[in-house]
């Protein structure tokens, strides 16, 4: 990775350049100031910028149309993400510190790593946590709204949080179709598609805010989380689209040479390509993987429309020039790399996420900012926008100066941690990177990993035992443990109760073809009940 800001041509795109010029809107959701050039706020009023933060779930870093990466599908359409990058900046070196929903979202809220805030999986929430960044924004006079998936502290509750003036949420993962939402403390049944409904609430709040306070909107989407279910208008959009499998997906000796044993063992598990999500998309091979892949891409379409609708609303209401808008995902998602499906690993498709920034007068249009950014950096950045000093309990660093072109250096490259437990089952692992190299260390007797991400972006060639890299491996190991020990050592979070073993292999009598009905939210165990509550969180 390099630390620099580079110009990018405004056409952005290698295949469908004209799409970046306009947005789709949200299929019927939309019926019909002076430039802010200061780093922290308007020069005429000294009021801090408004902030709009759009968060998605499981959107991997390279599934945006304008991105030119080997894994980017040629058929994928994201005109509004393209438009946001064209009018603002793309930050391609963005990662999460733990690639799992609840830990990552807790890191966004607190600016802390999982071992600091204590939410280490999706099954064990914490109530004894430091203040969220939004508490500080509220105290500073911001009008605040949260709309969408919470799934972190007090994970089983959708109760309003006191720092938000407006609250629209749901329990656990919610439902794609006809969701029941908690609206400011009252349960309300809705008809329709979840991404569209959440977007309508966000647009309505932006239009109807009272007063002239700076505002913070947190629009937190369920999409494109499994079980992937596109909006009715998008179903089958990519039914015939050709899929190019990752080069590391093949079950070959070369692909698993010098890989830890657990990686190959996952192939025929719930999160492996040979037993895709326990058969809910078919049982491996083209009948399962291809269905999952296409539904994932189709589910992204309504998310892209939502981003376009929010941008349009900010433009229409005349506040775009005084607003910082960020789009990000809570973690990535492996789609066949190393035979894996999902997240919770230190491989690039799992831990890298998209990050787009749009702020007229602050962020130069059409730029690529290569600074390393982690999800722990979001909270300090939001606070700096509001001219609030970073609290001492936050480990992240603001990247606002990089957005403003006033500096791109980061004092340290990112760290990663993921603990065994929850869903799915992966070993406890820690990782760090320095420049072009990444080091992965496992807690337990298994093969550690070292990769040259510049020469080997697919992470196919493990350099750990390569004598040419012995000094680098030792230096990165020491760097990783300096970080681990800096807080007294990361405690291993043992759990009294084990929540099932999701590494279960395919039953011998399991059918070999996809089930006819893939309409359920989670196949067998996530149907709407009378109270609208959903099934297992992931």
C-alpha positions as CSV (number, residue, x, y, z in Angstrom):
1,X,0.0,0.0,0.0
2,X,1.1,3.5,-0.7
3,X,0.2,6.6,1.2
4,X,-0.7,9.2,-1.4
5,X,-3.7,10.8,-3.1
6,X,-3.9,10.4,-6.8
7,X,-6.1,11.8,-9.5
8,X,-8.5,9.5,-11.3
9,X,-10.2,10.3,-14.6
10,X,-13.8,11.4,-14.2
11,X,-15.0,8.7,-16.6
12,X,-13.9,6.2,-13.9
13,X,-15.1,3.2,-15.6
14,X,-13.6,0.5,-17.8
15,X,-16.8,-0.9,-19.3
16,X,-19.9,1.2,-18.7
17,X,-18.6,4.8,-18.3
18,X,-21.8,6.6,-19.0
19,X,-23.6,5.0,-16.0
20,X,-21.6,7.1,-13.6
21,X,-23.3,10.3,-14.8
22,X,-26.7,9.5,-13.2
23,X,-28.5,7.4,-10.7
24,X,-31.4,4.9,-10.9
25,X,-33.3,6.2,-7.9
26,X,-35.2,3.7,-5.9
27,X,-37.8,2.3,-8.2
28,X,-40.5,4.9,-7.4
29,X,-39.2,6.0,-4.0
30,X,-38.5,9.6,-5.2
31,X,-41.5,11.5,-6.7
32,X,-40.4,14.5,-7.5
33,X,-26.2,26.7,0.3
34,X,-23.0,27.9,-0.4
35,X,-19.9,25.7,-0.9
36,X,-18.3,24.4,2.3
37,X,-14.6,24.7,1.8
38,X,-13.4,24.6,5.5
39,X,-12.1,21.3,6.9
40,X,-14.5,21.3,9.9
41,X,-17.5,23.4,8.7
42,X,-18.9,26.3,6.7
43,X,-16.7,29.4,6.7
44,X,-19.7,31.7,7.0
45,X,-21.5,30.1,10.0
46,X,-18.8,28.0,11.6
47,X,-21.4,25.2,11.8
48,X,-19.9,21.7,11.5
49,X,-20.8,19.7,8.5
50,X,-23.7,17.4,8.5
51,X,-22.9,13.6,8.3
52,X,-24.7,10.9,6.4
53,X,-23.3,7.4,7.0
54,X,-24.6,4.6,4.8
55,X,-23.6,1.1,6.0
56,X,-24.2,-2.1,4.1
57,X,-23.7,-5.7,5.3
58,X,-21.3,-8.2,3.6
59,X,-20.5,-6.1,0.6
60,X,-17.0,-7.0,-0.6
61,X,-14.6,-4.4,-1.7
62,X,-14.3,-5.3,-5.4
63,X,-18.0,-5.6,-6.2
64,X,-18.5,-2.1,-7.6
65,X,-18.7,-1.6,-11.3
66,X,-16.0,1.0,-11.5
67,X,-13.5,-1.1,-9.7
68,X,-10.9,-2.8,-11.9
69,X,-10.0,-6.0,-10.0
70,X,-9.8,-9.6,-11.1
71,X,-12.8,-10.5,-8.9
72,X,-15.1,-7.8,-10.1
73,X,-18.0,-9.3,-12.2
74,X,-18.1,-7.9,-15.7
75,X,-21.9,-7.8,-15.6
76,X,-22.3,-6.0,-12.2
77,X,-24.2,-2.7,-12.3
78,X,-23.6,-0.1,-9.6
79,X,-24.3,3.3,-11.3
80,X,-24.8,5.2,-8.0
81,X,-21.7,3.9,-6.3
82,X,-19.9,4.8,-9.5
83,X,-21.5,8.3,-9.4
84,X,-20.5,8.7,-5.7
85,X,-16.9,7.8,-6.5
86,X,-16.9,10.1,-9.5
87,X,-18.2,13.1,-7.5
88,X,-16.1,12.2,-4.5
89,X,-13.3,9.8,-3.5
90,X,-12.7,6.0,-3.4
91,X,-10.6,4.7,-0.5
92,X,-9.6,1.2,-1.8
93,X,-7.3,0.3,1.2
94,X,-10.1,0.0,3.7
95,X,-10.4,-3.0,6.0
96,X,-12.3,-4.0,9.1
97,X,-10.6,-5.1,12.3
98,X,-13.0,-8.1,12.7
99,X,-14.9,-9.5,9.8
100,X,-18.2,-10.2,11.4
101,X,-21.4,-8.2,11.8
102,X,-21.7,-7.4,15.5
103,X,-17.9,-6.9,16.3
104,X,-17.4,-4.7,13.3
105,X,-20.4,-2.5,14.0
106,X,-19.3,-2.2,17.6
107,X,-15.9,-1.1,16.4
108,X,-17.6,1.6,14.2
109,X,-19.6,2.9,17.2
110,X,-16.8,2.9,19.7
111,X,-13.6,3.4,17.7
112,X,-12.2,0.3,19.4
113,X,-11.0,-3.2,18.5
114,X,-13.1,-6.2,19.5
115,X,-10.9,-7.1,22.4
116,X,-11.4,-3.6,23.8
117,X,-15.2,-3.2,23.4
118,X,-15.8,-6.9,24.1
119,X,-18.3,-7.8,21.3
120,X,-16.3,-10.7,19.9
121,X,-19.0,-12.5,18.0
122,X,-22.7,-12.2,17.1
123,X,-24.0,-14.3,20.1
124,X,-22.5,-12.5,23.1
125,X,-23.5,-8.8,23.4
126,X,-22.1,-6.4,26.0
127,X,-23.8,-3.7,28.0
128,X,-20.7,-2.3,29.8
129,X,-19.2,-0.3,27.0
130,X,-17.7,3.1,26.4
131,X,-19.8,5.8,24.9
132,X,-20.6,5.6,21.2
133,X,-19.4,8.4,18.9
134,X,-23.1,9.4,18.4
135,X,-23.4,10.2,22.1
136,X,-20.7,12.9,21.6
137,X,-22.4,14.2,18.5
138,X,-25.7,14.5,20.4
139,X,-24.0,16.4,23.2
140,X,-22.5,18.7,20.6
141,X,-25.9,19.7,19.3
142,X,-26.4,17.3,16.4
143,X,-29.8,16.1,15.4
144,X,-29.5,12.3,15.0
145,X,-31.3,9.4,13.4
146,X,-30.6,5.7,13.1
147,X,-32.5,3.7,10.5
148,X,-31.8,0.0,9.9
149,X,-29.9,-2.9,11.3
150,X,-28.3,-2.5,14.7
151,X,-27.1,-6.1,15.5
152,X,-24.4,-5.2,18.1
153,X,-24.6,-4.1,21.8
154,X,-27.8,-5.6,23.3
155,X,-28.1,-7.7,20.1
156,X,-31.5,-9.2,20.9
157,X,-33.2,-5.9,21.4
158,X,-34.4,-3.3,18.9
159,X,-35.2,-0.7,21.6
160,X,-34.4,2.9,20.7
161,X,-31.0,4.2,21.9
162,X,-31.1,7.5,23.8
163,X,-28.6,9.2,21.6
164,X,-30.8,9.1,18.5
165,X,-33.7,11.5,18.0
166,X,-35.2,9.1,15.4
167,X,-35.1,5.3,15.7
168,X,-36.2,2.8,13.1
169,X,-34.7,-0.7,13.6
170,X,-35.5,-4.5,13.9
171,X,-34.4,-7.4,15.9
172,X,-31.4,-9.5,14.8
173,X,-31.2,-9.8,11.0
174,X,-34.8,-8.8,10.3
175,X,-36.5,-9.9,7.1
176,X,-36.1,-8.9,3.5
177,X,-39.8,-9.1,2.7
178,X,-42.6,-7.5,4.8
179,X,-40.5,-6.6,7.8
180,X,-41.7,-5.6,11.3
181,X,-39.8,-2.5,12.5
182,X,-39.4,-0.8,15.8
183,X,-40.2,2.9,15.1
184,X,-39.4,5.1,18.0
185,X,-40.4,2.3,20.4
186,X,-43.5,1.0,18.6
187,X,-43.6,-2.1,16.5
188,X,-45.0,-1.4,13.0
189,X,-45.7,-4.1,10.4
190,X,-44.6,-3.1,6.9
191,X,-45.3,-4.5,3.4
192,X,-42.6,-4.4,0.9
193,X,-38.8,-4.8,0.5
194,X,-36.6,-3.9,3.4
195,X,-34.0,-1.9,1.5
196,X,-36.7,0.3,-0.1
197,X,-38.5,0.7,3.2
198,X,-35.4,1.8,5.1
199,X,-34.5,4.2,2.4
200,X,-38.0,5.8,2.5
201,X,-37.6,6.4,6.2
202,X,-34.2,8.0,5.6
203,X,-35.5,10.3,2.8
204,X,-38.5,11.3,4.9
205,X,-36.3,12.2,7.8
206,X,-34.0,14.2,5.6
207,X,-36.9,16.1,4.2
208,X,-38.8,16.7,7.4
209,X,-36.1,17.6,10.0
210,X,-36.9,20.4,12.3
211,X,-34.7,23.3,13.1
212,X,-31.3,24.2,11.7
213,X,-29.0,22.0,13.7
214,X,-26.3,20.0,12.0
215,X,-27.5,16.4,11.5
216,X,-26.2,12.9,11.6
217,X,-28.0,10.1,9.7
218,X,-26.9,6.5,10.1
219,X,-28.6,4.4,7.4
220,X,-27.7,0.8,8.2
221,X,-28.9,-1.7,5.5
222,X,-29.5,-5.4,5.9
223,X,-28.5,-5.9,2.3
224,X,-26.7,-7.8,0.9
225,X,-26.6,-10.1,3.9
226,X,-27.4,-13.8,3.5
227,X,-29.8,-15.2,2.8
228,X,-29.4,-13.1,-0.3
229,X,-32.8,-12.1,-1.6
230,X,-33.0,-9.4,-4.3
231,X,-35.9,-7.0,-4.6
232,X,-38.8,-8.5,-6.8
233,X,-37.9,-6.0,-9.6
234,X,-34.3,-7.4,-9.7
235,X,-34.9,-11.1,-9.4
236,X,-33.4,-13.0,-12.3
237,X,-31.6,-9.9,-13.6
238,X,-28.3,-11.9,-13.8
239,X,-29.8,-15.4,-14.2
240,X,-27.8,-16.0,-17.4
241,X,-24.8,-13.9,-16.5
242,X,-21.5,-15.8,-16.9
243,X,-19.5,-16.4,-13.6
244,X,-15.7,-16.4,-13.6
245,X,-14.6,-18.5,-10.6
246,X,-11.7,-17.3,-8.4
247,X,-8.4,-18.9,-9.3
248,X,-8.0,-20.3,-5.8
249,X,-11.5,-22.0,-5.8
250,X,-10.3,-25.2,-7.4
251,X,-9.9,-28.2,-5.1
252,X,-6.3,-28.8,-6.1
253,X,-3.0,-29.6,-4.3
254,X,-1.5,-26.4,-5.6
255,X,-4.3,-24.3,-4.1
256,X,-3.9,-25.8,-0.6
257,X,-0.1,-26.1,-0.6
258,X,1.1,-24.4,2.6
259,X,-2.4,-23.4,3.7
260,X,-3.6,-24.2,7.2
261,X,-5.6,-27.5,7.3
262,X,-8.8,-25.7,8.5
263,X,-9.1,-23.9,5.1
264,X,-9.5,-27.1,3.0
265,X,-11.7,-28.7,5.7
266,X,-14.2,-25.8,5.3
267,X,-14.9,-26.7,1.6
268,X,-17.5,-29.3,2.5
269,X,-19.0,-27.3,5.4
270,X,-21.7,-24.8,5.7
271,X,-19.4,-22.0,4.7
272,X,-17.7,-23.9,1.9
273,X,-18.2,-24.2,-1.9
274,X,-19.0,-27.9,-1.7
275,X,-21.9,-27.5,0.7
276,X,-23.1,-23.9,0.2
277,X,-25.0,-22.7,3.2
278,X,-26.1,-26.2,4.1
279,X,-27.9,-26.7,0.8
280,X,-30.1,-23.5,0.9
281,X,-28.7,-22.5,-2.5
282,X,-28.1,-26.0,-3.8
283,X,-25.5,-28.5,-2.8
284,X,-22.2,-27.3,-4.1
285,X,-21.0,-26.9,-7.6
286,X,-22.9,-24.9,-10.2
287,X,-26.3,-25.7,-8.7
288,X,-25.3,-24.0,-5.4
289,X,-22.5,-21.6,-5.9
290,X,-23.8,-20.0,-9.1
291,X,-27.2,-19.5,-7.5
292,X,-25.6,-17.8,-4.4
293,X,-23.3,-15.7,-6.5
294,X,-26.1,-14.3,-8.8
295,X,-28.5,-13.7,-5.9
296,X,-25.7,-11.8,-4.1
297,X,-25.1,-9.6,-7.1
298,X,-28.9,-9.0,-7.6
299,X,-29.3,-8.0,-3.9
300,X,-26.7,-5.3,-4.4
301,X,-28.9,-3.5,-7.0
302,X,-31.4,-2.1,-4.5
303,X,-28.6,-1.0,-2.2
304,X,-27.1,0.9,-5.1
305,X,-30.4,2.5,-5.8
306,X,-30.7,3.5,-2.1
307,X,-27.3,5.3,-2.3
308,X,-28.5,7.2,-5.4
309,X,-31.8,8.2,-3.7
310,X,-29.9,9.6,-0.7
311,X,-27.6,11.6,-2.9
312,X,-30.5,12.9,-4.9
313,X,-32.3,14.0,-1.7
314,X,-29.2,15.8,-0.4
315,X,-28.9,17.6,-3.7
316,X,-32.6,18.5,-3.9
317,X,-32.7,19.8,-0.3
318,X,-29.7,22.0,-0.9
319,X,-27.5,20.5,1.9
320,X,-25.1,18.4,-0.2
321,X,-22.4,21.1,-0.1
322,X,-22.5,21.1,3.7
323,X,-22.6,17.4,4.2
324,X,-20.0,14.6,4.4
325,X,-21.6,11.4,3.0
326,X,-19.8,8.1,3.5
327,X,-20.7,4.6,2.2
328,X,-19.1,1.5,3.7
329,X,-19.7,-2.1,4.5
330,X,-19.4,-3.8,7.9
331,X,-17.2,-6.6,6.4
332,X,-16.4,-8.3,3.1
333,X,-17.5,-11.7,1.9
334,X,-15.6,-14.5,0.3
335,X,-17.2,-15.9,-2.8
336,X,-15.2,-19.1,-3.6
337,X,-11.7,-17.8,-2.8
338,X,-9.8,-20.8,-1.2
339,X,-13.0,-22.8,-1.4
340,X,-14.6,-20.5,1.3
341,X,-18.0,-18.8,1.5
342,X,-18.5,-15.9,3.9
343,X,-16.3,-13.9,6.3
344,X,-14.5,-14.1,9.6
345,X,-11.1,-14.7,8.0
346,X,-8.0,-12.5,7.5
347,X,-8.1,-13.0,3.7
348,X,-8.6,-10.0,1.5
349,X,-12.2,-10.7,0.3
350,X,-13.3,-11.1,3.9
351,X,-11.6,-8.1,5.6
352,X,-11.5,-5.5,2.8
353,X,-14.6,-3.3,2.3
354,X,-15.8,-0.6,0.0
355,X,-15.4,3.0,1.3
356,X,-16.7,6.0,-0.7
357,X,-16.7,9.6,0.4
358,X,-18.7,12.5,-1.1
359,X,-18.4,16.0,0.3
360,X,-18.5,18.9,-2.2
361,X,-15.9,21.6,-1.3
362,X,-14.0,19.1,1.0
363,X,-13.4,16.0,-1.0
364,X,-12.0,16.5,-4.5
365,X,-14.0,14.9,-7.2
366,X,-12.8,11.7,-8.9
367,X,-9.9,11.0,-6.5
368,X,-8.4,7.8,-5.1
369,X,-7.1,8.1,-1.6
370,X,-4.7,5.2,-0.8
371,X,-4.4,5.8,2.9
372,X,-5.0,2.7,5.0
373,X,-8.4,3.0,6.8
374,X,-9.9,0.7,9.3
375,X,-13.5,0.6,10.7
376,X,-12.0,1.8,14.1
377,X,-11.2,5.0,12.3
378,X,-14.8,6.0,11.6
379,X,-15.7,7.2,15.0
380,X,-12.7,9.6,15.4
381,X,-13.4,10.9,11.9
382,X,-17.0,11.7,12.7
383,X,-15.9,13.5,15.8
384,X,-13.3,15.6,14.0
385,X,-16.0,16.6,11.5
386,X,-17.9,17.9,14.5
387,X,-14.8,19.5,16.0
388,X,-14.8,17.2,18.9
389,X,-11.6,15.9,20.4
390,X,-11.0,12.2,20.2
391,X,-11.6,10.4,23.5
392,X,-8.7,8.5,25.0
393,X,-10.5,5.2,24.8
394,X,-10.7,5.2,21.0
395,X,-7.9,3.4,19.2
396,X,-8.8,4.6,15.7
397,X,-7.5,7.7,14.0
398,X,-9.4,10.3,12.0
399,X,-8.9,10.2,8.2
400,X,-10.6,13.5,7.7
401,X,-7.3,15.3,6.7
402,X,-6.8,12.6,4.0
403,X,-10.3,13.3,2.7
404,X,-9.5,17.0,2.6
405,X,-6.2,16.4,0.8
406,X,-4.2,17.8,3.7
407,X,-2.3,14.6,4.5
408,X,-2.6,10.9,4.0
409,X,-0.1,9.3,6.3
410,X,-1.3,6.9,8.9
411,X,0.9,6.1,12.0
412,X,0.3,2.4,11.6
413,X,-1.1,-0.1,9.1
414,X,-4.2,-1.9,10.3
415,X,-4.5,-4.9,12.6
416,X,-7.0,-7.7,12.5
417,X,-8.4,-10.1,15.1
418,X,-11.1,-12.8,14.9
419,X,-12.1,-15.1,17.7
420,X,-13.3,-18.7,17.5
421,X,-17.0,-19.1,18.2
422,X,-20.3,-18.0,17.0
423,X,-21.1,-18.5,13.3
424,X,-19.2,-19.9,11.5
425,X,-16.4,-21.7,13.3
426,X,-12.9,-20.5,12.3
427,X,-9.7,-20.5,14.4
428,X,-8.8,-17.6,16.5
429,X,-6.5,-15.5,14.4
430,X,-4.6,-12.2,14.4
431,X,-3.1,-10.3,11.4
432,X,-1.2,-7.3,10.5
433,X,0.1,-5.8,7.3
434,X,3.0,-3.5,6.5
435,X,3.1,-2.0,3.1
436,X,2.6,-4.8,0.6
437,X,3.0,-7.7,3.1
438,X,0.4,-9.4,5.3
439,X,1.1,-11.7,8.2
440,X,-1.6,-14.0,9.7
441,X,-0.9,-15.7,13.0
442,X,-3.2,-18.5,14.4
443,X,-3.8,-19.3,18.1
444,X,-3.0,-23.0,18.0
445,X,-0.8,-25.5,16.2
446,X,-1.4,-24.6,12.6
447,X,0.3,-23.1,9.6
448,X,0.8,-19.4,9.8
449,X,0.7,-17.3,6.7
450,X,2.7,-14.5,5.0
451,X,1.7,-12.9,1.7
452,X,3.1,-10.4,-0.8
453,X,-0.2,-8.7,-1.7
454,X,1.4,-6.8,-4.6
455,X,2.9,-9.8,-6.3
456,X,0.2,-12.2,-5.1
457,X,-3.2,-10.4,-4.6
458,X,-5.0,-13.8,-4.6
459,X,-3.0,-14.9,-1.5
460,X,-2.1,-18.1,-3.3
461,X,1.6,-18.3,-2.4
462,X,2.3,-18.6,1.4
463,X,5.8,-17.2,2.0
464,X,5.9,-18.1,5.7
465,X,8.5,-20.9,5.3
466,X,10.4,-19.1,2.5
467,X,13.9,-18.5,3.8
468,X,14.1,-15.3,1.7
469,X,11.4,-13.7,4.0
470,X,12.6,-15.0,7.3
471,X,13.6,-11.6,8.6
472,X,10.4,-10.0,7.4
473,X,8.3,-12.7,9.0
474,X,10.1,-12.3,12.3
475,X,9.7,-8.5,12.2
476,X,6.0,-8.7,11.4
477,X,5.5,-11.3,14.1
478,X,7.2,-9.0,16.6
479,X,5.1,-6.0,15.4
480,X,1.9,-8.0,15.8
481,X,2.8,-9.1,19.3
482,X,3.9,-5.6,20.3
483,X,0.3,-4.5,19.5
484,X,-1.2,-7.5,21.3
485,X,0.9,-6.9,24.4
486,X,0.5,-3.1,24.4
487,X,-2.8,-3.5,26.2
488,X,-1.7,-6.2,28.5
489,X,-2.2,-8.9,26.0
490,X,-5.5,-9.8,24.3
491,X,-7.6,-12.0,26.6
492,X,-8.9,-15.1,24.8
493,X,-12.7,-14.9,25.3
494,X,-13.7,-18.3,26.5
495,X,-17.4,-19.1,26.3
496,X,-19.3,-21.3,28.8
497,X,-21.8,-22.4,26.2
498,X,-21.0,-23.5,22.7
499,X,-23.5,-22.4,20.1
500,X,-23.3,-25.5,17.9
501,X,-20.7,-26.6,15.5
502,X,-21.3,-25.0,12.1
503,X,-18.4,-26.9,10.5
504,X,-20.8,-29.9,10.0
505,X,-20.2,-31.6,6.8
506,X,-22.9,-32.5,4.3
507,X,-25.0,-35.5,5.4
508,X,-24.4,-38.6,3.3
509,X,-28.0,-38.7,2.2
510,X,-28.3,-35.0,1.4
511,X,-29.9,-34.2,-2.0
512,X,-27.6,-33.1,-4.7
513,X,-29.8,-30.5,-6.3
514,X,-31.1,-27.1,-5.2
515,X,-34.4,-27.0,-3.4
516,X,-37.3,-25.5,-5.4
517,X,-38.2,-22.9,-2.9
518,X,-35.5,-20.4,-2.1
519,X,-37.9,-17.7,-1.1
520,X,-37.5,-18.1,2.7
521,X,-35.4,-15.6,4.6
522,X,-33.0,-18.2,5.8
523,X,-34.2,-21.4,4.2
524,X,-35.3,-23.7,7.0
525,X,-35.0,-21.5,10.1
526,X,-35.8,-17.8,9.5
527,X,-39.4,-17.4,8.6
528,X,-41.6,-14.5,9.9
529,X,-43.4,-15.4,13.1
530,X,-46.4,-13.7,14.6
531,X,-44.2,-11.1,16.2
532,X,-42.1,-10.5,13.2
533,X,-38.9,-11.6,14.9
534,X,-36.3,-13.3,12.8
535,X,-34.1,-16.3,13.2
536,X,-30.4,-16.8,13.9
537,X,-28.1,-13.8,13.6
538,X,-25.0,-13.9,11.4
